[in-house]
């Protein structure tokens, strides 16, 4: 079987991919993730997922390389990773009572042939009305500062939601496994 390479240093993506019980390696791609002028959120994540996979192809010439990227979009503005308490608090205050769309792009590059499959999976989170005390308690408990949108859906962050909407909850965590299995099947890798 062809070797799989996850083009990511994310522990969340690594944990998700391990659910498929396939052997894989990980490497961190070094790319510029700055949005291009006028680039829409879906265009951005599709481009970055593809570039992450491509960046590692020269060093991994006989692999199936998985690239992924995600953005959270609130009222047509991208929410990045907060990296600190105060930015996370401001993000969650802005999300309170609103809906946030998460766009997670996925690329599967066959480094032997250069062929690539790219797709984007959308998932919407509808937030509860949150007060400042709820937000602060949550942030102190979970410290989701490396997560777009300032929450961990796989943990206590679920308590912040009124509802969710989408076909693949793993896309919310950063790697849409349902779509990835489709892509792997397309290149002859059967799961399980």
C-alpha positions in Angstrom: 0.0 0.0 0.0 1.2 3.5 -0.7 2.5 5.5 2.2 0.2 8.3 3.5 1.7 11.6 4.6 -0.3 14.1 6.7 1.0 17.6 5.7 0.3 19.1 9.1 1.7 19.5 12.6 -1.8 19.7 14.1 -2.4 17.2 16.9 -6.1 17.4 16.1 -5.7 16.4 12.5 -3.2 13.6 13.5 -5.8 12.3 16.0 -8.6 12.3 13.4 -6.5 10.6 10.8 -5.5 7.9 13.2 -9.2 6.9 13.5 -9.0 5.4 10.0 -6.4 2.8 11.2 -4.1 3.5 8.3 -0.3 3.9 8.8 0.8 7.5 8.1 3.7 9.9 8.6 3.4 13.6 9.5 5.5 16.5 8.3 4.9 20.2 8.7 4.8 22.2 5.4 6.4 25.6 5.4 4.1 27.8 3.4 2.9 31.4 3.5 -0.7 31.3 4.7 -1.5 34.9 3.9 -4.7 35.5 1.9 -4.3 37.0 -1.5 -6.0 40.3 -2.3 -9.6 39.7 -3.0 -9.4 36.0 -2.2 -12.7 34.6 -0.8 -12.6 32.2 2.3 -13.3 29.1 0.3 -10.7 30.0 -2.4 -8.2 30.6 0.4 -8.6 27.2 2.2 -8.7 25.3 -1.1 -5.4 27.0 -2.2 -3.7 26.4 1.2 -4.7 22.8 1.5 -3.3 22.2 -2.0 -0.1 24.2 -1.3 0.5 22.3 1.9 0.4 19.0 0.0 2.5 20.3 -2.8 5.2 21.8 -0.5 6.1 18.3 0.7 5.9 16.5 -2.6 9.6 16.9 -3.5 10.7 15.3 -0.3 8.0 12.5 -0.4 8.0 11.4 -4.0 6.0 8.2 -3.6 3.3 9.2 -1.1 -0.3 10.1 -1.0 -0.1 13.5 0.7 -3.0 14.9 2.7 -3.2 18.7 3.0 -6.0 20.5 4.9 -6.8 24.0 5.9 -9.7 25.6 7.8 -11.2 29.0 8.3 -14.1 30.2 10.4 -16.3 32.8 8.9 -18.5 35.2 10.9 -20.6 37.7 8.9 -18.2 37.4 5.9 -15.1 38.0 8.1 -12.5 35.3 8.7 -11.9 34.4 12.4 -8.3 33.2 12.8 -6.7 31.4 15.7 -6.8 33.7 18.7 -3.5 32.6 20.3 -4.4 34.4 23.6 -7.1 34.8 26.1 -8.2 38.3 25.2 -8.6 37.6 21.5 -10.5 34.4 22.2 -12.8 36.3 24.6 -13.5 38.9 21.9 -14.1 36.1 19.3 -16.6 34.3 21.5 -18.4 37.6 22.3 -18.7 38.3 18.6 -20.1 34.7 18.0 -22.6 34.9 20.8 -26.1 34.2 19.4 -24.8 34.0 15.9 -23.9 31.4 13.3 -20.3 30.7 12.2 -19.5 28.8 9.0 -16.4 26.6 9.1 -14.8 25.8 5.7 -12.4 22.9 5.8 -10.6 22.2 2.6 -8.9 18.9 1.8 -6.3 18.0 -0.8 -5.0 14.5 -1.6 -1.9 14.7 -3.8 -0.4 11.6 -5.4 3.3 12.7 -5.4 4.2 10.0 -7.9 1.8 11.2 -10.6 1.1 14.8 -9.5 -2.7 14.2 -9.6 -4.6 16.0 -6.9 -8.2 15.9 -5.6 -9.3 19.0 -3.8 -12.6 19.7 -2.0 -14.1 21.9 0.6 -16.6 20.8 3.3 -18.8 23.4 5.1 -20.1 23.0 8.6 -22.1 25.6 10.5 -22.2 26.2 14.2 -25.1 28.1 15.8 -23.9 29.6 19.1 -26.0 30.0 22.2 -26.3 33.5 23.7 -23.2 33.6 25.8 -22.6 36.0 28.7 -19.1 37.1 29.7 -18.9 34.8 32.7 -19.7 31.7 30.6 -17.1 32.8 28.1 -14.4 33.4 30.7 -15.1 30.1 32.5 -15.0 28.2 29.2 -11.7 29.8 28.1 -10.0 29.2 31.5 -11.2 25.5 31.5 -10.2 24.6 27.9 -7.7 27.2 26.7 -8.6 26.8 23.0 -6.2 29.4 21.8 -4.8 27.3 18.9 -8.3 26.8 17.4 -10.1 28.8 14.8 -13.3 30.2 16.4 -11.8 29.9 20.0 -13.4 26.5 20.9 -12.8 22.8 20.9 -15.9 21.1 19.5 -14.6 17.7 20.6 -14.5 19.0 24.2 -16.3 21.4 26.4 -16.8 23.8 23.5 -19.9 21.8 22.5 -21.6 23.5 25.5 -21.4 26.8 23.6 -23.6 25.6 20.7 -27.3 25.8 20.3 -27.1 23.6 17.2 -24.8 22.4 14.4 -25.4 21.8 10.8 -23.3 19.8 8.3 -22.6 16.4 6.8 -19.3 15.7 8.5 -18.6 16.7 12.1 -14.9 15.8 11.7 -14.6 18.8 9.3 -15.3 21.0 12.3 -12.2 19.6 14.0 -10.1 20.2 10.9 -10.0 17.0 8.8 -13.2 15.9 7.0 -12.8 12.1 7.2 -15.9 11.2 5.2 -14.6 13.1 2.2 -11.0 11.8 2.8 -12.3 8.2 2.7 -13.9 9.0 -0.7 -10.7 10.5 -2.0 -8.6 7.5 -0.8 -11.1 5.1 -2.4 -10.7 7.0 -5.7 -6.9 6.1 -5.6 -7.4 2.5 -4.6 -6.9 2.8 -0.8 -9.8 1.0 0.9 -10.9 2.0 4.4 -11.2 -0.2 6.5 
